[in-house]
């Protein structure tokens, strides 16, 4: 089996398994009581950051193809995007369960008083139609509209970054690094728009 055959047969299954490792590590840490003094905070931060990381990986696919001619990465874009939604959904579920206690009055107050929660929730809401249409059937039905819909990923990335940056109280270094990476990935898209004008 050559490298191309290996990638075609095992690439997606391997990515599927590797993408579950962060969740597996969190579950293991929870079972071993190794999530620190504030386990809920740790779970919220880790799942949120992994959602952002997978979002960045999804955004990186087109630039990697353009810059290095890595056409093979296109095959993994949808799975990476779905994992971004997966980790964002777990992140939201933990917040709703442990911070809000599924009390919609509390949730409404928090959304009104904490802007970073509002933009984070908005990012997740925008991810829903992308996740639900990340299949071949939706691509066939939506046709050209599918690409237009999935351009929402750029707005989602900005909102997700704001969600992170807005709640930082100490060092902004991490948010700055994520912001620079997102800007660099946007640059490829901006070049395309500029050439069309």
C-alpha positions in Angstrom: 0.0 0.0 0.0 1.5 3.3 -1.1 1.1 6.6 0.7 -1.8 7.7 -1.5 -3.7 4.5 -0.9 -3.0 4.7 2.8 -4.3 8.2 3.0 -7.5 7.4 1.1 -8.3 4.3 3.2 -7.2 5.4 6.6 -6.9 9.2 6.5 -10.5 9.9 7.7 -10.7 7.1 10.3 -7.4 8.3 11.8 -8.5 11.9 11.8 -11.8 10.8 13.4 -9.9 9.0 16.2 -7.2 11.7 16.7 -9.9 14.4 17.0 -11.5 12.5 19.9 -8.3 12.4 21.9 -8.8 15.8 23.6 -12.2 14.7 24.8 -10.8 11.3 25.9 -8.1 13.1 27.9 -10.7 15.3 29.6 -12.9 12.4 30.5 -9.9 10.5 31.9 -8.8 13.5 33.9 -12.3 13.9 35.3 -12.4 10.2 36.3 -9.0 10.6 38.0 -10.0 13.8 39.7 -7.3 15.7 37.9 -9.2 18.7 36.6 -7.8 21.0 39.2 -9.5 23.0 42.0 -12.3 24.1 39.7 -13.2 21.2 37.4 -16.2 22.9 35.7 -14.0 25.9 34.8 -11.4 23.6 33.4 -13.9 21.7 31.3 -15.4 24.9 30.0 -12.1 26.4 29.1 -10.7 23.2 27.5 -13.7 22.4 25.4 -14.0 26.0 24.3 -10.4 26.2 23.2 -10.6 22.9 21.3 -13.6 24.3 19.5 -11.6 27.3 18.5 -8.6 25.2 17.5 -10.7 23.0 15.2 -12.3 26.1 13.8 -8.9 27.4 13.0 -7.8 24.1 11.4 -11.0 24.2 9.3 -10.1 27.7 8.1 -6.5 26.6 7.4 -7.5 24.1 4.8 -8.0 26.5 1.8 -4.8 28.5 2.6 -2.7 25.3 2.9 -4.0 24.2 -0.4 -3.2 27.5 -2.0 0.2 28.1 -0.4 1.6 24.6 -0.5 -0.6 22.8 -3.1 -1.8 20.3 -0.5 -4.9 19.3 -2.3 -5.4 16.3 -0.1 -6.4 18.5 2.9 -9.7 19.4 1.2 -11.0 15.9 2.0 -10.8 16.6 5.7 -12.3 20.1 5.9 -15.9 19.0 6.6 -14.8 16.6 9.4 -12.7 19.3 11.0 -15.6 21.7 10.9 -17.9 19.1 12.4 -15.5 18.6 15.2 -15.4 22.4 15.8 -19.2 22.2 16.2 -18.9 19.1 18.3 -16.5 20.7 20.9 -18.5 24.0 20.8 -21.7 22.0 21.6 -20.0 20.2 24.5 -18.7 23.6 25.7 -22.3 25.0 25.6 -23.8 21.9 27.2 -21.4 22.2 30.2 -22.2 25.9 30.6 -26.0 25.3 30.4 -25.7 22.4 32.9 -23.2 23.6 35.5 -23.3 27.4 35.3 -27.0 28.0 34.4 -28.5 24.8 35.7 -30.8 24.9 32.7 -32.5 27.9 34.3 -33.6 30.1 31.4 -34.0 33.2 33.6 -30.4 32.9 34.7 -29.3 32.2 31.1 -31.2 35.3 29.9 -29.6 37.5 32.6 -26.1 36.2 31.8 -26.6 36.8 28.1 -27.6 40.4 28.8 -24.9 41.1 31.4 -21.9 39.3 29.9 -21.2 40.2 26.2 -18.7 37.4 25.8 -21.4 34.8 26.5 -23.7 36.5 24.0 -21.1 36.4 21.2 -20.1 32.9 22.1 -23.7 31.7 21.9 -24.2 33.6 18.6 -21.1 31.8 17.2 -22.6 28.4 18.2 -26.0 29.3 16.6 -24.3 30.2 13.4 -22.5 26.9 13.4 -25.8 24.9 13.6 -26.8 25.3 9.9 -23.2 24.7 8.8 -23.1 21.4 10.8 -26.5 20.3 9.6 -25.5 20.9 5.9 -22.1 19.3 6.1 -23.2 16.3 4.1 -23.3 15.3 0.4 -27.2 15.5 0.3 -27.2 19.1 1.5 -24.5 20.0 -1.0 -26.5 18.6 -3.9 -29.7 20.3 -2.8 -28.3 23.7 -1.9 -25.9 23.8 -4.9 -24.3 27.3 -5.1 -26.1 28.4 -2.0 -24.1 25.8 0.0 -20.8 27.7 -0.5 -22.5 31.0 0.4 -23.9 29.5 3.6 -20.6 28.1 4.6 -18.8 31.4 4.3 -20.4 32.1 7.7 -17.3 30.3 9.1 -15.5 33.6 8.8 -18.0 35.5 11.0 -18.1 32.5 13.4 -14.3 32.6 13.7 -14.4 36.3 14.6 -17.2 35.8 17.2 -15.4 32.8 18.7 -12.2 34.8 19.0 -14.1 37.7 20.6 -15.7 35.2 23.0 -12.2 34.2 24.1 -10.6 37.7 24.2 -13.5 39.4 26.0 -13.3 37.3 29.1 -9.6 37.4 29.7 -8.6 39.2 32.9 -4.8 38.7 32.9 -2.6 37.9 30.0 -3.9 38.6 26.5 -1.0 36.7 24.8 -3.1 33.6 24.0 -5.9 35.7 22.5 -3.4 37.7 20.5 -1.8 34.5 19.1 -5.2 33.1 18.1 -6.1 36.5 16.6 -3.0 36.7 14.5 -3.5 33.1 13.2 -7.1 33.9 12.2 -6.0 37.1 10.5 -3.3 35.3 8.5 -5.8 32.7 7.4 -8.3 35.4 6.4 -5.5 37.0 4.3 -5.8 34.4 1.6 -9.6 35.0 1.3 -9.0 38.8 1.2 -6.5 38.4 -1.6 -9.2 36.5 -3.6 -11.8 39.3 -3.0 -9.2 41.9 -4.0 -8.4 40.2 -7.3 -12.1 40.1 -8.2 -12.5 43.8 -7.6 
